[in-house]
Amino acid sequence: MKDKLELIATKEIKYYEEMYKVIDFLNKNLGSYDLVFGIQEKKDTHIINIYKEK
């Protein structure tokens, strides 16, 4: 397993209740490309982060 993650993209979007399902889907299907997707919840928005494993 890689030691570090490099943040390569961030996008703030309108809150979507099931966004965690999208992030889970992306991680399961694109993890083999050394990509990791994360999500941060704010009051009425989500911040989606894309990381590249080093």
mmCIF entry with sequence, helices, sheets and N, C-alpha, C, O atoms, coordinates in Angstrom:
data_MODEL
# 
_entry.id   MODEL 
# 
_entity.id                         1 
_entity.type                       polymer 
_entity.pdbx_number_of_molecules   1 
# 
_entity_poly.entity_id                      1 
_entity_poly.type                           'polypeptide(L)' 
_entity_poly.nstd_linkage                   no 
_entity_poly.nstd_monomer                   no 
_entity_poly.pdbx_seq_one_letter_code       MKDKLELIATKEIKYYEEMYKVIDFLNKNLGSYDLVFGIQEKKDTHIINIYKEK 
_entity_poly.pdbx_seq_one_letter_code_can   MKDKLELIATKEIKYYEEMYKVIDFLNKNLGSYDLVFGIQEKKDTHIINIYKEK 
_entity_poly.pdbx_strand_id                 A 
# 
loop_
_entity_poly_seq.entity_id 
_entity_poly_seq.num 
_entity_poly_seq.mon_id 
_entity_poly_seq.hetero 
1 1  MET n 
1 2  LYS n 
1 3  ASP n 
1 4  LYS n 
1 5  LEU n 
1 6  GLU n 
1 7  LEU n 
1 8  ILE n 
1 9  ALA n 
1 10 THR n 
1 11 LYS n 
1 12 GLU n 
1 13 ILE n 
1 14 LYS n 
1 15 TYR n 
1 16 TYR n 
1 17 GLU n 
1 18 GLU n 
1 19 MET n 
1 20 TYR n 
1 21 LYS n 
1 22 VAL n 
1 23 ILE n 
1 24 ASP n 
1 25 PHE n 
1 26 LEU n 
1 27 ASN n 
1 28 LYS n 
1 29 ASN n 
1 30 LEU n 
1 31 GLY n 
1 32 SER n 
1 33 TYR n 
1 34 ASP n 
1 35 LEU n 
1 36 VAL n 
1 37 PHE n 
1 38 GLY n 
1 39 ILE n 
1 40 GLN n 
1 41 GLU n 
1 42 LYS n 
1 43 LYS n 
1 44 ASP n 
1 45 THR n 
1 46 HIS n 
1 47 ILE n 
1 48 ILE n 
1 49 ASN n 
1 50 ILE n 
1 51 TYR n 
1 52 LYS n 
1 53 GLU n 
1 54 LYS n 
# 
_struct_asym.id          A 
_struct_asym.entity_id   1 
# 
loop_
_struct_conf.conf_type_id 
_struct_conf.id 
_struct_conf.pdbx_PDB_helix_id 
_struct_conf.beg_label_comp_id 
_struct_conf.beg_label_asym_id 
_struct_conf.beg_label_seq_id 
_struct_conf.pdbx_beg_PDB_ins_code 
_struct_conf.end_label_comp_id 
_struct_conf.end_label_asym_id 
_struct_conf.end_label_seq_id 
_struct_conf.pdbx_end_PDB_ins_code 
_struct_conf.beg_auth_comp_id 
_struct_conf.beg_auth_asym_id 
_struct_conf.beg_auth_seq_id 
_struct_conf.end_auth_comp_id 
_struct_conf.end_auth_asym_id 
_struct_conf.end_auth_seq_id 
_struct_conf.pdbx_PDB_helix_class 
_struct_conf.details 
_struct_conf.pdbx_PDB_helix_length 
HELX_P HELX_P1 AA1 MET A 19 ? LEU A 30 ? MET A 19 LEU A 30 1 ? 12 
HELX_P HELX_P2 AA2 GLY A 31 ? TYR A 33 ? GLY A 31 TYR A 33 5 ? 3  
# 
_struct_conf_type.id          HELX_P 
_struct_conf_type.criteria    ? 
_struct_conf_type.reference   ? 
# 
_struct_sheet.id               AA1 
_struct_sheet.type             ? 
_struct_sheet.number_strands   3 
_struct_sheet.details          ? 
# 
loop_
_struct_sheet_order.sheet_id 
_struct_sheet_order.range_id_1 
_struct_sheet_order.range_id_2 
_struct_sheet_order.offset 
_struct_sheet_order.sense 
AA1 1 2 ? anti-parallel 
AA1 2 3 ? anti-parallel 
# 
loop_
_struct_sheet_range.sheet_id 
_struct_sheet_range.id 
_struct_sheet_range.beg_label_comp_id 
_struct_sheet_range.beg_label_asym_id 
_struct_sheet_range.beg_label_seq_id 
_struct_sheet_range.pdbx_beg_PDB_ins_code 
_struct_sheet_range.end_label_comp_id 
_struct_sheet_range.end_label_asym_id 
_struct_sheet_range.end_label_seq_id 
_struct_sheet_range.pdbx_end_PDB_ins_code 
_struct_sheet_range.beg_auth_comp_id 
_struct_sheet_range.beg_auth_asym_id 
_struct_sheet_range.beg_auth_seq_id 
_struct_sheet_range.end_auth_comp_id 
_struct_sheet_range.end_auth_asym_id 
_struct_sheet_range.end_auth_seq_id 
AA1 1 LEU A 5  ? LYS A 14 ? LEU A 5  LYS A 14 
AA1 2 THR A 45 ? GLU A 53 ? THR A 45 GLU A 53 
AA1 3 LEU A 35 ? GLU A 41 ? LEU A 35 GLU A 41 
# 
loop_
_atom_site.group_PDB 
_atom_site.id 
_atom_site.type_symbol 
_atom_site.label_atom_id 
_atom_site.label_alt_id 
_atom_site.label_comp_id 
_atom_site.label_asym_id 
_atom_site.label_entity_id 
_atom_site.label_seq_id 
_atom_site.pdbx_PDB_ins_code 
_atom_site.Cartn_x 
_atom_site.Cartn_y 
_atom_site.Cartn_z 
_atom_site.occupancy 
_atom_site.B_iso_or_equiv 
_atom_site.pdbx_formal_charge 
_atom_site.auth_seq_id 
_atom_site.auth_comp_id 
_atom_site.auth_asym_id 
_atom_site.auth_atom_id 
_atom_site.pdbx_PDB_model_num 
ATOM 1   N N  . MET A 1 1  ? 0.836   -1.193 0.000   1.00 0.00 ? 1  MET A N  1 
ATOM 2   C CA . MET A 1 1  ? 0.000   0.000  0.000   1.00 0.00 ? 1  MET A CA 1 
ATOM 3   C C  . MET A 1 1  ? 0.872   1.244  0.000   1.00 0.00 ? 1  MET A C  1 
ATOM 4   O O  . MET A 1 1  ? 1.940   1.266  0.612   1.00 0.00 ? 1  MET A O  1 
ATOM 5   N N  . LYS A 1 2  ? 0.422   2.253  -0.673  1.00 0.00 ? 2  LYS A N  1 
ATOM 6   C CA . LYS A 1 2  ? 1.163   3.496  -0.779  1.00 0.00 ? 2  LYS A CA 1 
ATOM 7   C C  . LYS A 1 2  ? 1.123   4.253  0.544   1.00 0.00 ? 2  LYS A C  1 
ATOM 8   O O  . LYS A 1 2  ? 0.230   4.048  1.366   1.00 0.00 ? 2  LYS A O  1 
ATOM 9   N N  . ASP A 1 3  ? 2.106   5.130  0.735   1.00 0.00 ? 3  ASP A N  1 
ATOM 10  C CA . ASP A 1 3  ? 2.214   5.858  2.004   1.00 0.00 ? 3  ASP A CA 1 
ATOM 11  C C  . ASP A 1 3  ? 1.462   7.176  2.018   1.00 0.00 ? 3  ASP A C  1 
ATOM 12  O O  . ASP A 1 3  ? 0.941   7.575  3.059   1.00 0.00 ? 3  ASP A O  1 
ATOM 13  N N  . LYS A 1 4  ? 1.395   7.857  0.891   1.00 0.00 ? 4  LYS A N  1 
ATOM 14  C CA . LYS A 1 4  ? 0.852   9.214  0.884   1.00 0.00 ? 4  LYS A CA 1 
ATOM 15  C C  . LYS A 1 4  ? -0.208  9.391  -0.193  1.00 0.00 ? 4  LYS A C  1 
ATOM 16  O O  . LYS A 1 4  ? -0.249  8.672  -1.192  1.00 0.00 ? 4  LYS A O  1 
ATOM 17  N N  . LEU A 1 5  ? -1.053  10.367 0.049   1.00 0.00 ? 5  LEU A N  1 
ATOM 18  C CA . LEU A 1 5  ? -2.057  10.753 -0.932  1.00 0.00 ? 5  LEU A CA 1 
ATOM 19  C C  . LEU A 1 5  ? -1.812  12.186 -1.351  1.00 0.00 ? 5  LEU A C  1 
ATOM 20  O O  . LEU A 1 5  ? -1.551  13.052 -0.516  1.00 0.00 ? 5  LEU A O  1 
ATOM 21  N N  . GLU A 1 6  ? -1.897  12.433 -2.640  1.00 0.00 ? 6  GLU A N  1 
ATOM 22  C CA . GLU A 1 6  ? -1.752  13.782 -3.182  1.00 0.00 ? 6  GLU A CA 1 
ATOM 23  C C  . GLU A 1 6  ? -3.125  14.259 -3.646  1.00 0.00 ? 6  GLU A C  1 
ATOM 24  O O  . GLU A 1 6  ? -3.771  13.608 -4.468  1.00 0.00 ? 6  GLU A O  1 
ATOM 25  N N  . LEU A 1 7  ? -3.562  15.386 -3.119  1.00 0.00 ? 7  LEU A N  1 
ATOM 26  C CA . LEU A 1 7  ? -4.840  15.962 -3.532  1.00 0.00 ? 7  LEU A CA 1 
ATOM 27  C C  . LEU A 1 7  ? -4.685  16.499 -4.949  1.00 0.00 ? 7  LEU A C  1 
ATOM 28  O O  . LEU A 1 7  ? -3.821  17.336 -5.210  1.00 0.00 ? 7  LEU A O  1 
ATOM 29  N N  . ILE A 1 8  ? -5.528  16.013 -5.867  1.00 0.00 ? 8  ILE A N  1 
ATOM 30  C CA . ILE A 1 8  ? -5.409  16.466 -7.258  1.00 0.00 ? 8  ILE A CA 1 
ATOM 31  C C  . ILE A 1 8  ? -6.622  17.262 -7.736  1.00 0.00 ? 8  ILE A C  1 
ATOM 32  O O  . ILE A 1 8  ? -6.535  17.967 -8.741  1.00 0.00 ? 8  ILE A O  1 
ATOM 33  N N  . ALA A 1 9  ? -7.758  17.159 -7.028  1.00 0.00 ? 9  ALA A N  1 
ATOM 34  C CA . ALA A 1 9  ? -8.934  17.926 -7.444  1.00 0.00 ? 9  ALA A CA 1 
ATOM 35  C C  . ALA A 1 9  ? -9.922  18.049 -6.292  1.00 0.00 ? 9  ALA A C  1 
ATOM 36  O O  . ALA A 1 9  ? -10.034 17.164 -5.445  1.00 0.00 ? 9  ALA A O  1 
ATOM 37  N N  . THR A 1 10 ? -10.632 19.167 -6.286  1.00 0.00 ? 10 THR A N  1 
ATOM 38  C CA . THR A 1 10 ? -11.667 19.435 -5.287  1.00 0.00 ? 10 THR A CA 1 
ATOM 39  C C  . THR A 1 10 ? -12.830 20.116 -5.984  1.00 0.00 ? 10 THR A C  1 
ATOM 40  O O  . THR A 1 10 ? -12.636 20.975 -6.844  1.00 0.00 ? 10 THR A O  1 
ATOM 41  N N  . LYS A 1 11 ? -14.049 19.723 -5.604  1.00 0.00 ? 11 LYS A N  1 
ATOM 42  C CA . LYS A 1 11 ? -15.245 20.340 -6.178  1.00 0.00 ? 11 LYS A CA 1 
ATOM 43  C C  . LYS A 1 11 ? -16.312 20.437 -5.101  1.00 0.00 ? 11 LYS A C  1 
ATOM 44  O O  . LYS A 1 11 ? -16.619 19.445 -4.440  1.00 0.00 ? 11 LYS A O  1 
ATOM 45  N N  . GLU A 1 12 ? -16.879 21.621 -4.921  1.00 0.00 ? 12 GLU A N  1 
ATOM 46  C CA . GLU A 1 12 ? -17.971 21.818 -3.983  1.00 0.00 ? 12 GLU A CA 1 
ATOM 47  C C  . GLU A 1 12 ? -19.283 21.788 -4.759  1.00 0.00 ? 12 GLU A C  1 
ATOM 48  O O  . GLU A 1 12 ? -19.440 22.483 -5.763  1.00 0.00 ? 12 GLU A O  1 
ATOM 49  N N  . ILE A 1 13 ? -20.217 20.977 -4.282  1.00 0.00 ? 13 ILE A N  1 
ATOM 50  C CA . ILE A 1 13 ? -21.496 20.826 -4.964  1.00 0.00 ? 13 ILE A CA 1 
ATOM 51  C C  . ILE A 1 13 ? -22.635 20.941 -3.956  1.00 0.00 ? 13 ILE A C  1 
ATOM 52  O O  . ILE A 1 13 ? -22.424 20.878 -2.745  1.00 0.00 ? 13 ILE A O  1 
ATOM 53  N N  . LYS A 1 14 ? -23.833 21.109 -4.479  1.00 0.00 ? 14 LYS A N  1 
ATOM 54  C CA . LYS A 1 14 ? -25.037 21.153 -3.657  1.00 0.00 ? 14 LYS A CA 1 
ATOM 55  C C  . LYS A 1 14 ? -25.192 19.824 -2.914  1.00 0.00 ? 14 LYS A C  1 
ATOM 56  O O  . LYS A 1 14 ? -24.867 18.762 -3.447  1.00 0.00 ? 14 LYS A O  1 
ATOM 57  N N  . TYR A 1 15 ? -25.684 19.896 -1.698  1.00 0.00 ? 15 TYR A N  1 
ATOM 58  C CA . TYR A 1 15 ? -25.869 18.709 -0.863  1.00 0.00 ? 15 TYR A CA 1 
ATOM 59  C C  . TYR A 1 15 ? -26.753 17.685 -1.578  1.00 0.00 ? 15 TYR A C  1 
ATOM 60  O O  . TYR A 1 15 ? -27.803 18.018 -2.126  1.00 0.00 ? 15 TYR A O  1 
ATOM 61  N N  . TYR A 1 16 ? -26.301 16.442 -1.556  1.00 0.00 ? 16 TYR A N  1 
ATOM 62  C CA . TYR A 1 16 ? -27.054 15.324 -2.115  1.00 0.00 ? 16 TYR A CA 1 
ATOM 63  C C  . TYR A 1 16 ? -26.997 14.194 -1.093  1.00 0.00 ? 16 TYR A C  1 
ATOM 64  O O  . TYR A 1 16 ? -25.920 13.702 -0.757  1.00 0.00 ? 16 TYR A O  1 
ATOM 65  N N  . GLU A 1 17 ? -28.144 13.797 -0.611  1.00 0.00 ? 17 GLU A N  1 
ATOM 66  C CA . GLU A 1 17 ? -28.246 12.856 0.507   1.00 0.00 ? 17 GLU A CA 1 
ATOM 67  C C  . GLU A 1 17 ? -27.496 11.545 0.282   1.00 0.00 ? 17 GLU A C  1 
ATOM 68  O O  . GLU A 1 17 ? -26.947 10.986 1.231   1.00 0.00 ? 17 GLU A O  1 
ATOM 69  N N  . GLU A 1 18 ? -27.463 11.052 -0.930  1.00 0.00 ? 18 GLU A N  1 
ATOM 70  C CA . GLU A 1 18 ? -26.833 9.762  -1.197  1.00 0.00 ? 18 GLU A CA 1 
ATOM 71  C C  . GLU A 1 18 ? -25.478 9.879  -1.892  1.00 0.00 ? 18 GLU A C  1 
ATOM 72  O O  . GLU A 1 18 ? -25.047 8.948  -2.572  1.00 0.00 ? 18 GLU A O  1 
ATOM 73  N N  . MET A 1 19 ? -24.816 10.998 -1.725  1.00 0.00 ? 19 MET A N  1 
ATOM 74  C CA . MET A 1 19 ? -23.510 11.195 -2.369  1.00 0.00 ? 19 MET A CA 1 
ATOM 75  C C  . MET A 1 19 ? -22.492 10.157 -1.894  1.00 0.00 ? 19 MET A C  1 
ATOM 76  O O  . MET A 1 19 ? -21.600 9.778  -2.653  1.00 0.00 ? 19 MET A O  1 
ATOM 77  N N  . TYR A 1 20 ? -22.614 9.699  -0.663  1.00 0.00 ? 20 TYR A N  1 
ATOM 78  C CA . TYR A 1 20 ? -21.681 8.693  -0.159  1.00 0.00 ? 20 TYR A CA 1 
ATOM 79  C C  . TYR A 1 20 ? -21.722 7.429  -1.020  1.00 0.00 ? 20 TYR A C  1 
ATOM 80  O O  . TYR A 1 20 ? -20.709 6.740  -1.136  1.00 0.00 ? 20 TYR A O  1 
ATOM 81  N N  . LYS A 1 21 ? -22.861 7.113  -1.623  1.00 0.00 ? 21 LYS A N  1 
ATOM 82  C CA . LYS A 1 21 ? -22.966 5.953  -2.500  1.00 0.00 ? 21 LYS A CA 1 
ATOM 83  C C  . LYS A 1 21 ? -22.162 6.163  -3.788  1.00 0.00 ? 21 LYS A C  1 
ATOM 84  O O  . LYS A 1 21 ? -21.549 5.229  -4.306  1.00 0.00 ? 21 LYS A O  1 
ATOM 85  N N  . VAL A 1 22 ? -22.171 7.386  -4.291  1.00 0.00 ? 22 VAL A N  1 
ATOM 86  C CA . VAL A 1 22 ? -21.388 7.716  -5.485  1.00 0.00 ? 22 VAL A CA 1 
ATOM 87  C C  . VAL A 1 22 ? -19.898 7.590  -5.178  1.00 0.00 ? 22 VAL A C  1 
ATOM 88  O O  . VAL A 1 22 ? -19.143 7.015  -5.963  1.00 0.00 ? 22 VAL A O  1 
ATOM 89  N N  . ILE A 1 23 ? -19.480 8.128  -4.035  1.00 0.00 ? 23 ILE A N  1 
ATOM 90  C CA . ILE A 1 23 ? -18.068 8.071  -3.636  1.00 0.00 ? 23 ILE A CA 1 
ATOM 91  C C  . ILE A 1 23 ? -17.638 6.624  -3.441  1.00 0.00 ? 23 ILE A C  1 
ATOM 92  O O  . ILE A 1 23 ? -16.551 6.240  -3.870  1.00 0.00 ? 23 ILE A O  1 
ATOM 93  N N  . ASP A 1 24 ? -18.467 5.830  -2.807  1.00 0.00 ? 24 ASP A N  1 
ATOM 94  C CA . ASP A 1 24 ? -18.168 4.409  -2.609  1.00 0.00 ? 24 ASP A CA 1 
ATOM 95  C C  . ASP A 1 24 ? -18.016 3.694  -3.949  1.00 0.00 ? 24 ASP A C  1 
ATOM 96  O O  . ASP A 1 24 ? -17.090 2.904  -4.132  1.00 0.00 ? 24 ASP A O  1 
ATOM 97  N N  . PHE A 1 25 ? -18.923 3.969  -4.883  1.00 0.00 ? 25 PHE A N  1 
ATOM 98  C CA . PHE A 1 25 ? -18.866 3.383  -6.220  1.00 0.00 ? 25 PHE A CA 1 
ATOM 99  C C  . PHE A 1 25 ? -17.550 3.757  -6.923  1.00 0.00 ? 25 PHE A C  1 
ATOM 100 O O  . PHE A 1 25 ? -16.889 2.899  -7.509  1.00 0.00 ? 25 PHE A O  1 
ATOM 101 N N  . LEU A 1 26 ? -17.185 5.019  -6.858  1.00 0.00 ? 26 LEU A N  1 
ATOM 102 C CA . LEU A 1 26 ? -15.945 5.463  -7.500  1.00 0.00 ? 26 LEU A CA 1 
ATOM 103 C C  . LEU A 1 26 ? -14.724 4.791  -6.884  1.00 0.00 ? 26 LEU A C  1 
ATOM 104 O O  . LEU A 1 26 ? -13.836 4.341  -7.608  1.00 0.00 ? 26 LEU A O  1 
ATOM 105 N N  . ASN A 1 27 ? -14.671 4.720  -5.561  1.00 0.00 ? 27 ASN A N  1 
ATOM 106 C CA . ASN A 1 27 ? -13.534 4.079  -4.896  1.00 0.00 ? 27 ASN A CA 1 
ATOM 107 C C  . ASN A 1 27 ? -13.425 2.603  -5.246  1.00 0.00 ? 27 ASN A C  1 
ATOM 108 O O  . ASN A 1 27 ? -12.322 2.098  -5.454  1.00 0.00 ? 27 ASN A O  1 
ATOM 109 N N  . LYS A 1 28 ? -14.544 1.910  -5.312  1.00 0.00 ? 28 LYS A N  1 
ATOM 110 C CA . LYS A 1 28 ? -14.523 0.482  -5.636  1.00 0.00 ? 28 LYS A CA 1 
ATOM 111 C C  . LYS A 1 28 ? -14.101 0.223  -7.072  1.00 0.00 ? 28 LYS A C  1 
ATOM 112 O O  . LYS A 1 28 ? -13.452 -0.783 -7.354  1.00 0.00 ? 28 LYS A O  1 
ATOM 113 N N  . ASN A 1 29 ? -14.461 1.117  -7.981  1.00 0.00 ? 29 ASN A N  1 
ATOM 114 C CA . ASN A 1 29 ? -14.205 0.867  -9.397  1.00 0.00 ? 29 ASN A CA 1 
ATOM 115 C C  . ASN A 1 29 ? -12.968 1.551  -9.956  1.00 0.00 ? 29 ASN A C  1 
ATOM 116 O O  . ASN A 1 29 ? -12.470 1.153  -11.008 1.00 0.00 ? 29 ASN A O  1 
ATOM 117 N N  . LEU A 1 30 ? -12.467 2.561  -9.281  1.00 0.00 ? 30 LEU A N  1 
ATOM 118 C CA . LEU A 1 30 ? -11.289 3.273  -9.789  1.00 0.00 ? 30 LEU A CA 1 
ATOM 119 C C  . LEU A 1 30 ? -10.080 3.162  -8.867  1.00 0.00 ? 30 LEU A C  1 
ATOM 120 O O  . LEU A 1 30 ? -9.037  3.758  -9.139  1.00 0.00 ? 30 LEU A O  1 
ATOM 121 N N  . GLY A 1 31 ? -10.208 2.419  -7.798  1.00 0.00 ? 31 GLY A N  1 
ATOM 122 C CA . GLY A 1 31 ? -9.098  2.235  -6.868  1.00 0.00 ? 31 GLY A CA 1 
ATOM 123 C C  . GLY A 1 31 ? -7.882  1.596  -7.521  1.00 0.00 ? 31 GLY A C  1 
ATOM 124 O O  . GLY A 1 31 ? -6.749  1.876  -7.129  1.00 0.00 ? 31 GLY A O  1 
ATOM 125 N N  . SER A 1 32 ? -8.103  0.746  -8.506  1.00 0.00 ? 32 SER A N  1 
ATOM 126 C CA . SER A 1 32 ? -6.986  0.096  -9.195  1.00 0.00 ? 32 SER A CA 1 
ATOM 127 C C  . SER A 1 32 ? -6.154  1.080  -10.019 1.00 0.00 ? 32 SER A C  1 
ATOM 128 O O  . SER A 1 32 ? -5.066  0.734  -10.479 1.00 0.00 ? 32 SER A O  1 
ATOM 129 N N  . TYR A 1 33 ? -6.656  2.299  -10.209 1.00 0.00 ? 33 TYR A N  1 
ATOM 130 C CA . TYR A 1 33 ? -5.924  3.356  -10.914 1.00 0.00 ? 33 TYR A CA 1 
ATOM 131 C C  . TYR A 1 33 ? -5.208  4.280  -9.941  1.00 0.00 ? 33 TYR A C  1 
ATOM 132 O O  . TYR A 1 33 ? -4.777  5.371  -10.314 1.00 0.00 ? 33 TYR A O  1 
ATOM 133 N N  . ASP A 1 34 ? -5.080  3.840  -8.690  1.00 0.00 ? 34 ASP A N  1 
ATOM 134 C CA . ASP A 1 34 ? -4.425  4.614  -7.623  1.00 0.00 ? 34 ASP A CA 1 
ATOM 135 C C  . ASP A 1 34 ? -5.150  5.913  -7.315  1.00 0.00 ? 34 ASP A C  1 
ATOM 136 O O  . ASP A 1 34 ? -4.522  6.897  -6.923  1.00 0.00 ? 34 ASP A O  1 
ATOM 137 N N  . LEU A 1 35 ? -6.465  5.926  -7.487  1.00 0.00 ? 35 LEU A N  1 
ATOM 138 C CA . LEU A 1 35 ? -7.278  7.089  -7.146  1.00 0.00 ? 35 LEU A CA 1 
ATOM 139 C C  . LEU A 1 35 ? -8.102  6.781  -5.912  1.00 0.00 ? 35 LEU A C  1 
ATOM 140 O O  . LEU A 1 35 ? -8.610  5.673  -5.741  1.00 0.00 ? 35 LEU A O  1 
ATOM 141 N N  . VAL A 1 36 ? -8.225  7.784  -5.055  1.00 0.00 ? 36 VAL A N  1 
ATOM 142 C CA . VAL A 1 36 ? -9.044  7.672  -3.850  1.00 0.00 ? 36 VAL A CA 1 
ATOM 143 C C  . VAL A 1 36 ? -9.970  8.887  -3.826  1.00 0.00 ? 36 VAL A C  1 
ATOM 144 O O  . VAL A 1 36 ? -9.524  10.018 -4.019  1.00 0.00 ? 36 VAL A O  1 
ATOM 145 N N  . PHE A 1 37 ? -11.243 8.652  -3.590  1.00 0.00 ? 37 PHE A N  1 
ATOM 146 C CA . PHE A 1 37 ? -12.240 9.717  -3.553  1.00 0.00 ? 37 PHE A CA 1 
ATOM 147 C C  . PHE A 1 37 ? -12.701 9.911  -2.121  1.00 0.00 ? 37 PHE A C  1 
ATOM 148 O O  . PHE A 1 37 ? -12.911 8.947  -1.385  1.00 0.00 ? 37 PHE A O  1 
ATOM 149 N N  . GLY A 1 38 ? -12.854 11.164 -1.739  1.00 0.00 ? 38 GLY A N  1 
ATOM 150 C CA . GLY A 1 38 ? -13.310 11.485 -0.396  1.00 0.00 ? 38 GLY A CA 1 
ATOM 151 C C  . GLY A 1 38 ? -14.405 12.526 -0.452  1.00 0.00 ? 38 GLY A C  1 
ATOM 152 O O  . GLY A 1 38 ? -14.604 13.191 -1.469  1.00 0.00 ? 38 GLY A O  1 
ATOM 153 N N  . ILE A 1 39 ? -15.114 12.659 0.660   1.00 0.00 ? 39 ILE A N  1 
ATOM 154 C CA . ILE A 1 39 ? -16.216 13.613 0.718   1.00 0.00 ? 39 ILE A CA 1 
ATOM 155 C C  . ILE A 1 39 ? -16.216 14.283 2.086   1.00 0.00 ? 39 ILE A C  1 
ATOM 156 O O  . ILE A 1 39 ? -15.968 13.651 3.113   1.00 0.00 ? 39 ILE A O  1 
ATOM 157 N N  . GLN A 1 40 ? -16.500 15.567 2.067   1.00 0.00 ? 40 GLN A N  1 
ATOM 158 C CA . GLN A 1 40 ? -16.678 16.335 3.296   1.00 0.00 ? 40 GLN A CA 1 
ATOM 159 C C  . GLN A 1 40 ? -18.068 16.942 3.235   1.00 0.00 ? 40 GLN A C  1 
ATOM 160 O O  . GLN A 1 40 ? -18.473 17.496 2.213   1.00 0.00 ? 40 GLN A O  1 
ATOM 161 N N  . GLU A 1 41 ? -18.788 16.834 4.333   1.00 0.00 ? 41 GLU A N  1 
ATOM 162 C CA . GLU A 1 41 ? -20.135 17.398 4.373   1.00 0.00 ? 41 GLU A CA 1 
ATOM 163 C C  . GLU A 1 41 ? -20.106 18.744 5.080   1.00 0.00 ? 41 GLU A C  1 
ATOM 164 O O  . GLU A 1 41 ? -19.505 18.889 6.144   1.00 0.00 ? 41 GLU A O  1 
ATOM 165 N N  . LYS A 1 42 ? -20.752 19.708 4.485   1.00 0.00 ? 42 LYS A N  1 
ATOM 166 C CA . LYS A 1 42 ? -20.970 21.001 5.107   1.00 0.00 ? 42 LYS A CA 1 
ATOM 167 C C  . LYS A 1 42 ? -22.470 21.161 5.302   1.00 0.00 ? 42 LYS A C  1 
ATOM 168 O O  . LYS A 1 42 ? -23.236 20.236 5.030   1.00 0.00 ? 42 LYS A O  1 
ATOM 169 N N  . LYS A 1 43 ? -22.884 22.306 5.762   1.00 0.00 ? 43 LYS A N  1 
ATOM 170 C CA . LYS A 1 43 ? -24.288 22.545 6.082   1.00 0.00 ? 43 LYS A CA 1 
ATOM 171 C C  . LYS A 1 43 ? -25.220 22.209 4.909   1.00 0.00 ? 43 LYS A C  1 
ATOM 172 O O  . LYS A 1 43 ? -26.165 21.439 5.078   1.00 0.00 ? 43 LYS A O  1 
ATOM 173 N N  . ASP A 1 44 ? -24.968 22.765 3.752   1.00 0.00 ? 44 ASP A N  1 
ATOM 174 C CA . ASP A 1 44 ? -25.837 22.515 2.599   1.00 0.00 ? 44 ASP A CA 1 
ATOM 175 C C  . ASP A 1 44 ? -25.050 22.191 1.332   1.00 0.00 ? 44 ASP A C  1 
ATOM 176 O O  . ASP A 1 44 ? -25.568 22.316 0.222   1.00 0.00 ? 44 ASP A O  1 
ATOM 177 N N  . THR A 1 45 ? -23.803 21.776 1.503   1.00 0.00 ? 45 THR A N  1 
ATOM 178 C CA . THR A 1 45 ? -22.983 21.380 0.353   1.00 0.00 ? 45 THR A CA 1 
ATOM 179 C C  . THR A 1 45 ? -22.123 20.165 0.709   1.00 0.00 ? 45 THR A C  1 
ATOM 180 O O  . THR A 1 45 ? -21.968 19.805 1.876   1.00 0.00 ? 45 THR A O  1 
ATOM 181 N N  . HIS A 1 46 ? -21.584 19.566 -0.311  1.00 0.00 ? 46 HIS A N  1 
ATOM 182 C CA . HIS A 1 46 ? -20.565 18.526 -0.174  1.00 0.00 ? 46 HIS A CA 1 
ATOM 183 C C  . HIS A 1 46 ? -19.306 19.018 -0.867  1.00 0.00 ? 46 HIS A C  1 
ATOM 184 O O  . HIS A 1 46 ? -19.378 19.747 -1.857  1.00 0.00 ? 46 HIS A O  1 
ATOM 185 N N  . ILE A 1 47 ? -18.171 18.625 -0.355  1.00 0.00 ? 47 ILE A N  1 
ATOM 186 C CA . ILE A 1 47 ? -16.904 18.863 -1.031  1.00 0.00 ? 47 ILE A CA 1 
ATOM 187 C C  . ILE A 1 47 ? -16.348 17.492 -1.394  1.00 0.00 ? 47 ILE A C  1 
ATOM 188 O O  . ILE A 1 47 ? -16.099 16.648 -0.533  1.00 0.00 ? 47 ILE A O  1 
ATOM 189 N N  . ILE A 1 48 ? -16.164 17.300 -2.687  1.00 0.00 ? 48 ILE A N  1 
ATOM 190 C CA . ILE A 1 48 ? -15.617 16.041 -3.183  1.00 0.00 ? 48 ILE A CA 1 
ATOM 191 C C  . ILE A 1 48 ? -14.129 16.252 -3.447  1.00 0.00 ? 48 ILE A C  1 
ATOM 192 O O  . ILE A 1 48 ? -13.732 17.208 -4.112  1.00 0.00 ? 48 ILE A O  1 
ATOM 193 N N  . ASN A 1 49 ? -13.318 15.348 -2.918  1.00 0.00 ? 49 ASN A N  1 
ATOM 194 C CA . ASN A 1 49 ? -11.874 15.413 -3.115  1.00 0.00 ? 49 ASN A CA 1 
ATOM 195 C C  . ASN A 1 49 ? -11.420 14.173 -3.869  1.00 0.00 ? 49 ASN A C  1 
ATOM 196 O O  . ASN A 1 49 ? -11.915 13.071 -3.633  1.00 0.00 ? 49 ASN A O  1 
ATOM 197 N N  . ILE A 1 50 ? -10.476 14.369 -4.774  1.00 0.00 ? 50 ILE A N  1 
ATOM 198 C CA . ILE A 1 50 ? -9.861  13.261 -5.496  1.00 0.00 ? 50 ILE A CA 1 
ATOM 199 C C  . ILE A 1 50 ? -8.379  13.264 -5.158  1.00 0.00 ? 50 ILE A C  1 
ATOM 200 O O  . ILE A 1 50 ? -7.698  14.284 -5.268  1.00 0.00 ? 50 ILE A O  1 
ATOM 201 N N  . TYR A 1 51 ? -7.903  12.111 -4.748  1.00 0.00 ? 51 TYR A N  1 
ATOM 202 C CA . TYR A 1 51 ? -6.503  11.951 -4.364  1.00 0.00 ? 51 TYR A CA 1 
ATOM 203 C C  . TYR A 1 51 ? -5.835  10.920 -5.265  1.00 0.00 ? 51 TYR A C  1 
ATOM 204 O O  . TYR A 1 51 ? -6.480  9.994  -5.757  1.00 0.00 ? 51 TYR A O  1 
ATOM 205 N N  . LYS A 1 52 ? -4.551  11.093 -5.468  1.00 0.00 ? 52 LYS A N  1 
ATOM 206 C CA . LYS A 1 52 ? -3.737  10.138 -6.211  1.00 0.00 ? 52 LYS A CA 1 
ATOM 207 C C  . LYS A 1 52 ? -2.756  9.533  -5.219  1.00 0.00 ? 52 LYS A C  1 
ATOM 208 O O  . LYS A 1 52 ? -2.061  10.267 -4.516  1.00 0.00 ? 52 LYS A O  1 
ATOM 209 N N  . GLU A 1 53 ? -2.688  8.207  -5.149  1.00 0.00 ? 53 GLU A N  1 
ATOM 210 C CA . GLU A 1 53 ? -1.725  7.557  -4.279  1.00 0.00 ? 53 GLU A CA 1 
ATOM 211 C C  . GLU A 1 53 ? -0.328  7.720  -4.844  1.00 0.00 ? 53 GLU A C  1 
ATOM 212 O O  . GLU A 1 53 ? -0.106  7.567  -6.045  1.00 0.00 ? 53 GLU A O  1 
ATOM 213 N N  . LYS A 1 54 ? 0.612   8.032  -3.961  1.00 0.00 ? 54 LYS A N  1 
ATOM 214 C CA . LYS A 1 54 ? 2.015   8.196  -4.384  1.00 0.00 ? 54 LYS A CA 1 
ATOM 215 C C  . LYS A 1 54 ? 2.775   6.914  -4.166  1.00 0.00 ? 54 LYS A C  1 
ATOM 216 O O  . LYS A 1 54 ? 3.969   6.847  -4.459  1.00 0.00 ? 54 LYS A O  1 
# 
